[in-house]
Amino acid sequence: MKIKNCFLTVLASACILGVCAAGGCSQTAGGGEKPEWMAGKDFSKHLEISVGYWNIEEMAARTQPDAIQKYIEELLNITIKPVSVTWTNYKEYYQMLNATDNLPDVFATLTISSNDSNDSAIFEDFINSGAIRPLPDDLTGYPDLNSLFDDLEYTRRQDGKYYAIPRVSFRDEILGSTDAAMLVRRDWMDNLSIDDPKNLDEFIDMITAFAKDDPDGNGIDDTLGYNVNNLVAIGKWVMLGIAPECNTYTWVESDDGTFVPCWTTEGFKDVVAAYRRMYESGGLDPDFYIKTPNAVMEDFANGRLGALEYKSAAGSLEDLKALWDRYNDKPFDECVDILHIFPAPDGNCYSNSSFVSWSESFISSQVDDEKMERILCLYEYLLSDEGIRLTKYGLEGEDYELDKDGSYSCLLDTDSQSTIRVLQEKYPSIYLFANLASLNGGWSDFEETEANYLRYGRHCVTLAKKDVTWNQENTIQLERPYQFLLFPKETSDIFSTTNAFNSFVKCIIGEEDAVLMWEKVLDGYKKQGLDEYIQRQNERYFESIEAESPAATRRSTSACISSR
């Protein structure tokens, strides 16, 4: 159906695409007008820029650019060469390209914002080997980029330079709480007369009932209790009610001011015990450790799984709803709800904390100054109001209209799909451009507006707003020592987060007492030098802090993001 008259007041007329301050514009290659910040930049030479990003194979396969890509290329007088990688091969692929001097000009990866210490070592290797180059010292010619680094100044390396362009997720920290959420089949809870769990025992009772008490009423033993969409994130929500600081397997600050991996703490033993209980009760999917993320999502979408540990941002919920609609005749909004976290042992409710940025972009050392400027212009444009609007709503006059008051009308023939799906089908490149520089995770994506209803679906927006509002009003958001977390750690296969996590899974599915198994794991690590490894990381970190300037020292430990 043709959707029109879906008016929005959130788009001010001063931000209309292509309009800029008087005297500050020039013509693009396609005849449009450049934003003011482009004034004075020389785009006369056409440049080819290769861009590495996840799952852009459809864009890479096209022989001709779509209209969104063409618009951006003409604006900046560039040709973009997409390099598609997958989530399973990107680290190894980039390392192979680096070894053969074939890195893309700019590429997205996950190192400094990873919870695995070995990933920060990859970042260090890229710098020390000369694979990537630092950004210019002066970024004032790129106002949105400059503002980003003002907010994320703690991503500056010890040599005073920035090597990574952070991919901003949530500029307001409380929005990061939506990275840990529990989606639940509310209709199953109603069928079994189950109230929202108020503690761990009630949560285990609920997921066990989902698995064993025929919640869908079909008389067949075909349901599962609880699983997580990505195994390495297991417990990100549940642990908030058990041992909150452990919920992302990262390093935490001890009482004496030093830092230790959370999985070495006493609280993590309670996590191990809790997950063994879930596994033995049948509430935790018996195959949780071998299922792919897609398989888990399909379990929930096709009516097999009752509780899905996932995310509650509207975009994530829209992904789930799209899958649900493919498999399920029952309306998503009548069946799916979000649970609020139950209190931790100290009586408080906690919410997740995430880096303001998640993943980052590096620029190859093969890039010269001229191409560097053009790459920074690409990122600046994607961070600007004009760029965000283009990647959210498409082309003005083609996909939407603005009236003189800045109100928006959708021109897309959606056929009951979300506008996200329609735009991605129409413009395959929009997936790259909407996510390369930022995830656009502002409060505007959580507001219950007609634009968001069209973009994500009404129920997805309602659930997202419900969850983040409750977290804001009722939880203590975790603090993280981001300055220490960003500091490069010594590479270690033995003491890596991945290795510890694999040991955790073995304790969940093992036959001996789970806590005793975990204590044996820790004893084994200690015999191999865990305590000395931890001490070395702390010594290196505090030595670097002492070597910094007074201003840098003042920022070092104050970079932990607080909840309010």
C-alpha positions in Angstrom: 0.0 0.0 0.0 1.1 3.6 -0.6 1.8 5.2 2.7 1.5 9.0 2.8 0.5 11.7 5.3 2.7 10.0 8.0 3.8 13.3 9.4 6.7 13.9 11.7 7.8 16.9 13.6 11.2 15.6 14.5 12.8 16.7 11.3 13.4 20.4 11.4 13.4 22.3 8.1 16.9 23.6 8.8 18.2 20.1 8.3 16.7 19.5 4.9 19.0 17.4 2.7 21.3 19.6 0.6 20.5 22.9 2.4 23.4 24.7 4.2 24.2 28.1 5.5 24.3 31.0 3.1 27.6 31.3 1.3 28.9 28.0 2.6 27.9 25.7 -0.2 29.3 24.6 -3.6 28.0 22.2 -6.3 28.4 18.5 -6.2 29.3 16.4 -9.2 25.6 15.5 -9.5 24.4 19.1 -9.3 23.4 19.2 -5.7 24.8 21.5 -3.0 27.5 20.6 -0.6 27.3 21.1 3.2 29.2 24.1 4.7 31.9 22.0 6.2 33.0 20.9 2.7 33.8 24.5 1.6 37.4 24.9 0.7 38.1 21.2 0.3 39.5 20.2 -3.2 37.6 17.3 -4.7 38.8 17.8 -8.2 40.7 14.6 -8.4 38.6 11.4 -8.6 39.7 8.8 -6.1 38.9 5.1 -5.6 38.4 4.1 -2.0 38.2 0.4 -0.9 36.0 -0.1 2.2 36.0 -3.4 4.2 32.8 -4.2 6.1 30.7 -7.1 7.2 28.1 -8.8 5.0 28.1 -6.3 2.1 28.3 -9.0 -0.5 25.2 -7.9 -2.3 26.6 -4.4 -2.7 30.0 -5.8 -3.8 28.3 -8.0 -6.4 26.6 -5.2 -8.2 28.0 -4.0 -11.5 26.6 -0.5 -11.1 26.1 1.5 -7.9 22.6 2.0 -6.6 21.2 5.5 -6.3 22.4 6.0 -2.7 25.9 4.9 -3.5 25.9 7.0 -6.6 24.8 10.1 -4.7 27.6 9.8 -2.1 30.2 9.0 -4.8 29.2 12.1 -6.8 29.1 14.2 -3.7 32.7 13.3 -2.8 34.0 12.6 -6.3 35.0 9.0 -5.4 34.3 5.4 -6.4 33.8 3.1 -3.5 35.1 -0.4 -3.9 33.3 -2.6 -1.3 35.2 -5.5 0.3 32.8 -7.9 2.0 33.9 -10.0 5.0 31.9 -12.2 7.4 31.7 -12.3 11.1 33.5 -15.7 11.1 36.5 -14.7 8.9 37.1 -11.0 9.2 40.0 -11.1 11.7 42.0 -13.7 9.8 41.1 -12.2 6.4 42.4 -8.7 7.4 45.5 -10.3 8.8 46.1 -12.1 5.5 45.5 -9.0 3.5 47.9 -7.1 5.8 50.6 -9.8 5.2 50.2 -9.3 1.5 50.0 -5.5 1.6 46.5 -5.6 0.3 44.4 -4.1 3.2 41.4 -2.0 2.1 41.9 1.7 2.3 39.5 1.8 5.3 38.1 -1.2 7.1 35.8 -1.9 10.0 36.9 -4.4 12.7 36.6 -5.2 16.4 39.6 -4.8 18.5 39.7 -2.0 21.1 36.1 -2.4 22.1 36.3 -6.2 22.4 36.1 -7.9 25.8 38.9 -10.3 24.7 42.4 -9.0 25.6 43.9 -10.7 22.6 41.9 -8.4 20.3 43.5 -5.3 21.8 46.9 -6.9 21.0 45.8 -7.1 17.3 45.3 -3.4 17.4 48.8 -2.9 18.8 50.2 -5.2 16.1 48.6 -3.2 13.4 50.2 0.0 14.8 53.6 -1.5 15.5 53.9 -3.2 12.1 52.9 0.1 10.3 49.8 -1.5 8.8 47.5 1.4 9.7 48.2 5.2 10.0 47.0 7.6 12.6 44.4 10.3 11.9 45.5 13.9 11.5 46.2 15.8 14.7 43.8 18.5 13.7 40.2 17.4 13.0 38.5 20.7 13.4 37.6 20.7 9.7 35.3 17.7 10.4 33.0 19.0 13.0 31.0 15.8 13.7 34.1 13.6 13.8 35.8 16.2 16.0 32.9 16.1 18.4 33.0 12.3 18.5 36.6 12.3 19.6 35.9 15.0 22.2 33.4 12.6 23.7 35.7 9.5 23.3 39.0 11.1 24.1 40.0 8.0 26.1 40.5 6.1 22.8 43.6 8.2 22.2 46.7 5.9 22.3 49.6 6.6 24.6 51.6 8.3 21.8 48.8 11.0 21.7 47.4 10.0 18.4 44.1 8.4 17.3 44.3 5.3 15.1 40.7 4.2 15.2 37.5 5.9 14.3 35.0 4.5 16.8 31.7 3.3 15.5 29.3 5.0 17.9 26.5 2.9 19.3 24.9 5.0 22.0 26.0 8.6 22.9 23.8 8.4 26.0 25.2 5.6 28.2 21.8 4.4 29.5 20.9 3.4 26.0 23.7 0.8 26.2 21.5 -1.0 28.7 19.5 -2.3 25.7 22.4 -4.5 24.7 21.2 -6.9 27.3 17.5 -7.9 27.3 15.3 -10.9 27.7 12.6 -11.4 25.1 9.9 -13.7 26.2 6.7 -15.5 25.0 4.2 -13.6 27.0 1.4 -15.8 25.6 3.2 -18.8 27.0 3.5 -17.1 30.4 -0.2 -16.4 30.3 -1.1 -20.0 29.3 0.9 -21.3 32.3 -0.1 -18.5 34.7 3.5 -17.4 35.2 4.2 -14.0 36.6 7.4 -12.0 35.8 10.2 -13.7 37.7 11.4 -11.7 40.8 14.6 -13.7 41.4 16.8 -16.4 39.9 14.8 -19.3 41.3 11.6 -18.0 39.7 13.4 -17.4 36.4 14.7 -21.0 36.4 11.1 -22.2 37.2 9.8 -20.2 34.3 12.2 -21.5 31.7 11.8 -25.0 32.9 8.1 -24.7 32.6 8.6 -23.4 29.0 10.6 -26.6 28.2 8.4 -29.2 30.0 4.8 -28.0 30.6 3.5 -27.7 27.0 3.2 -23.9 27.0 1.8 -23.8 23.5 -0.9 -26.3 24.3 -0.3 -28.6 21.3 0.2 -31.7 23.4 3.6 -32.3 21.9 7.0 -32.1 23.6 8.5 -29.6 21.2 9.4 -26.5 23.2 12.6 -25.1 24.6 13.1 -22.9 27.6 15.9 -20.3 27.3 18.8 -19.6 25.0 20.9 -16.7 23.8 21.1 -15.4 20.3 24.9 -15.5 20.4 26.7 -18.1 22.6 29.5 -15.7 23.6 27.0 -13.3 25.1 25.4 -15.9 27.3 24.4 -14.4 30.6 24.6 -10.8 29.6 21.1 -10.3 31.0 20.8 -13.1 33.5 24.1 -12.4 35.2 22.8 -8.9 36.1 20.7 -10.6 38.7 23.5 -13.0 39.9 26.9 -11.3 39.7 26.3 -8.0 37.7 30.0 -7.1 37.0 30.5 -10.5 35.4 28.0 -10.0 32.7 30.4 -9.3 29.8 33.4 -11.4 30.8 35.6 -8.4 30.9 38.1 -7.0 33.5 36.8 -5.4 36.6 38.3 -3.2 39.3 39.1 -4.9 42.6 38.8 -3.3 46.0 42.5 -2.5 46.0 42.2 -0.5 42.8 43.8 -3.1 40.6 42.1 -5.0 37.7 41.3 -8.7 37.3 39.3 -10.7 34.8 35.8 -11.0 36.1 35.8 -14.8 35.7 38.5 -15.0 38.4 36.2 -13.4 41.0 34.1 -15.2 43.7 30.9 -13.9 42.1 31.6 -15.9 38.9 31.3 -19.1 40.9 27.7 -18.2 41.5 27.2 -17.8 37.8 28.7 -21.2 37.1 26.4 -22.8 39.7 23.3 -21.0 38.3 23.9 -22.1 34.7 24.5 -25.7 35.8 21.1 -25.5 37.5 19.5 -24.2 34.4 21.1 -26.9 32.3 20.2 -29.7 34.6 16.6 -28.5 35.0 16.1 -28.5 31.2 15.3 -24.8 31.2 18.5 -24.0 29.3 18.4 -25.4 25.8 20.4 -28.7 26.0 22.1 -27.8 22.7 22.9 -24.2 23.6 26.6 -24.6 23.1 26.4 -26.0 19.5 23.7 -23.8 18.0 24.5 -21.0 15.6 23.0 -17.5 16.2 20.7 -18.0 13.2 19.5 -21.3 14.6 18.6 -19.8 18.0 16.8 -16.9 16.4 14.8 -19.3 14.2 13.9 -21.3 17.3 12.3 -18.3 18.8 10.7 -17.1 15.6 9.1 -20.5 14.7 7.6 -21.0 18.1 10.1 -23.5 19.7 11.9 -21.2 22.2 10.2 -19.3 25.1 13.0 -17.0 26.4 15.6 -15.4 24.2 18.5 -13.4 25.6 18.9 -10.7 23.0 18.8 -6.9 22.6 15.9 -4.4 23.0 16.9 -1.6 20.6 14.2 -1.1 18.0 16.4 -2.1 15.2 17.4 -5.4 16.8 13.7 -6.1 17.6 12.8 -5.3 13.9 15.3 -8.0 12.8 13.6 -10.5 15.1 10.1 -9.5 14.0 11.1 -9.9 10.3 12.2 -13.4 11.0 9.1 -14.1 13.1 6.8 -12.9 10.3 8.5 -15.3 8.0 7.7 -18.4 10.2 4.8 -17.5 12.3 1.1 -16.8 11.7 0.6 -15.4 15.2 1.1 -11.6 15.5 4.4 -10.7 17.0 2.8 -7.9 19.1 0.4 -10.4 20.8 3.1 -12.9 21.7 6.4 -11.2 22.4 7.3 -9.1 25.4 10.3 -8.0 27.4 11.2 -9.0 31.0 12.7 -6.5 33.4 15.8 -7.8 35.3 15.2 -9.2 38.7 17.2 -7.9 41.7 20.8 -9.0 42.4 21.7 -10.6 45.7 22.3 -7.1 47.2 18.7 -6.1 46.5 19.5 -3.7 43.6 18.5 -4.0 40.0 21.4 -3.5 37.6 21.5 -2.7 33.9 24.1 -3.4 31.3 26.8 -0.9 30.4 28.5 -1.0 27.0 31.1 1.1 25.3 29.8 4.2 23.7 31.4 2.8 20.6 31.2 -0.8 19.4 33.8 -1.7 16.8 35.9 0.8 14.8 37.5 1.7 11.5 41.2 1.7 10.6 42.9 3.5 7.7 45.6 1.6 5.8 49.1 3.0 5.9 49.0 2.8 2.1 46.5 5.7 2.1 48.1 9.1 1.2 47.1 12.5 2.7 44.7 13.3 -0.2 42.8 10.0 0.1 42.9 10.4 3.9 41.0 13.7 3.6 38.4 12.1 1.3 37.9 9.2 3.7 37.4 11.6 6.6 34.9 13.5 4.5 33.0 10.3 3.9 32.8 9.6 7.6 31.9 13.3 8.4 29.1 13.1 5.9 27.7 9.9 7.3 27.8 11.4 10.8 26.1 14.6 9.7 22.3 15.3 9.9 22.2 15.1 6.1 24.0 11.7 5.9 21.9 10.2 8.7 18.7 11.3 7.1 19.8 9.9 3.7 20.7 6.5 5.2 17.5 6.4 7.4 14.9 7.7 4.9 16.4 7.4 1.4 16.3 10.0 -1.3 14.2 13.1 -0.8 11.5 13.4 -3.5 11.9 9.7 -4.3 11.4 8.0 -0.9 10.1 10.8 1.3 9.0 14.4 1.2 9.4 17.3 3.6 7.0 20.2 3.7 7.9 23.7 4.6 7.6 23.0 8.3 10.0 20.1 8.1 7.3 17.5 8.4 7.9 14.2 6.7 5.8 12.1 4.4 6.7 8.6 3.4 6.5 7.9 -0.4 7.6 4.2 -0.3 5.3 1.4 -1.3 5.9 -0.7 1.8 3.4 -3.5 1.4 3.3 -3.7 5.2 7.1 -4.1 5.4 9.2 -1.9 7.6 10.8 1.0 5.7 14.2 -0.5 6.7 13.5 -3.6 4.7 12.1 -1.7 1.7 15.1 0.6 1.6 17.6 -2.2 2.0 16.0 -4.1 -0.9 16.0 -0.9 -3.0 19.5 0.3 -2.1 21.8 -2.6 -1.1 24.5 0.0 -0.2 22.4 1.6 2.5 23.4 -1.2 4.9 27.1 -0.1 4.7 26.4 3.6 4.8 23.9 3.4 7.6 26.4 1.5 9.8 29.9 2.3 8.8 30.4 5.5 10.9 27.8 5.1 13.5 24.9 2.9 14.6 22.8 6.1 15.1 21.9 5.0 18.6 20.3 8.2 19.9 17.2 8.7 21.9 15.3 9.6 18.7 15.3 5.9 17.7 13.5 5.1 21.0 10.7 7.7 20.6 7.2 6.6 19.8 6.8 8.5 16.5 5.2 7.7 13.2 8.6 7.7 11.5 9.9 5.0 13.9 6.6 3.0 13.7 7.2 2.9 9.9 10.9 2.2 10.2 10.8 -0.5 12.9 7.2 -1.5 13.5 5.0 -0.1 16.3 5.4 -2.9 18.7 9.2 -2.9 18.3 9.3 0.8 19.2 7.0 0.3 22.1 9.1 -2.5 23.6 12.3 -0.6 23.1 11.0 2.5 24.8 9.5 0.4 27.6 12.7 -1.4 28.3 15.1 1.6 28.3 12.7 3.8 30.3 12.4 1.1 33.0 16.2 0.7 33.1 16.7 4.4 33.4 14.2 4.8 36.2 14.8 1.5 38.2 18.3 0.3 37.7 21.9 1.1 38.6 23.9 1.0 35.5 27.2 -0.8 35.7 30.4 1.1 35.6 33.3 -0.2 33.5 37.0 0.8 33.7 37.1 1.7 30.0 40.6 3.4 30.2 42.0 0.1 31.4 39.9 -2.0 29.0 41.2 0.0 26.1 44.8 -0.4 27.2 46.5 -3.1 25.1 47.1 -6.4 27.0 49.7 -9.0 26.6 48.6 -11.7 24.1 47.9 -15.0 25.8 46.1 -18.1 24.4 46.0 -19.6 27.9 44.5 -16.6 29.7 42.3 -15.3 26.9 38.6 -14.6 27.5 37.8 -17.1 24.8 39.7 -19.9 26.6 38.1 -19.0 29.9 34.6 -18.9 28.3 35.1 -22.4 26.8 36.0 -23.7 30.2 32.9 -22.1 31.6 30.8 -23.9 29.0 32.4 -27.2 29.9 31.5 -26.7 33.6 27.9 -26.0 32.6 27.5 -29.3 30.8 29.9 -31.4 32.9 29.0 -34.2 35.4 31.1 -33.2 38.4 30.1 -30.5 40.8 30.1 -27.3 38.6 31.8 -25.0 41.1 34.5 -27.6 41.9 35.1 -28.0 38.2 35.5 -24.2 37.9 37.9 -24.0 40.9 40.0 -26.7 39.2 40.1 -24.6 36.0 41.3 -21.6 38.0 43.9 -23.7 39.9 45.2 -24.9 36.5 45.4 -21.3 35.2 47.2 -20.2 38.3 49.8 -23.0 37.9 50.4 -21.7 34.4 51.0 -18.2 35.7 47.6 -16.5 35.8 48.4 -14.3 38.9 51.7 -13.2 37.3 49.9 -12.4 34.0 47.3 -10.3 35.8 50.1 -8.5 37.8 52.0 -7.7 34.6 48.9 -6.1 32.9 48.4 -3.9 35.9 52.0 -2.9 36.1 52.1 -2.0 32.4 48.9 0.0 32.7 49.9 2.0 35.8 53.4 2.6 34.4 51.7 4.1 31.2 49.5 6.3 33.4 52.5 7.6 35.3 54.2 8.4 32.1 51.3 10.4 30.7 50.9 14.2 31.1 49.1 15.5 34.2 46.0 16.1 32.0 46.1 12.6 30.7 46.6 11.2 34.2 43.5 13.0 35.4 41.4 11.4 32.7 42.9 7.9 33.1 40.7 6.5 35.8 37.8 8.9 35.5 36.9 7.5 32.1 34.6 4.9 33.6 31.2 5.8 32.3 28.6 6.3 35.1 25.0 5.5 35.0 23.6 9.0 35.1 
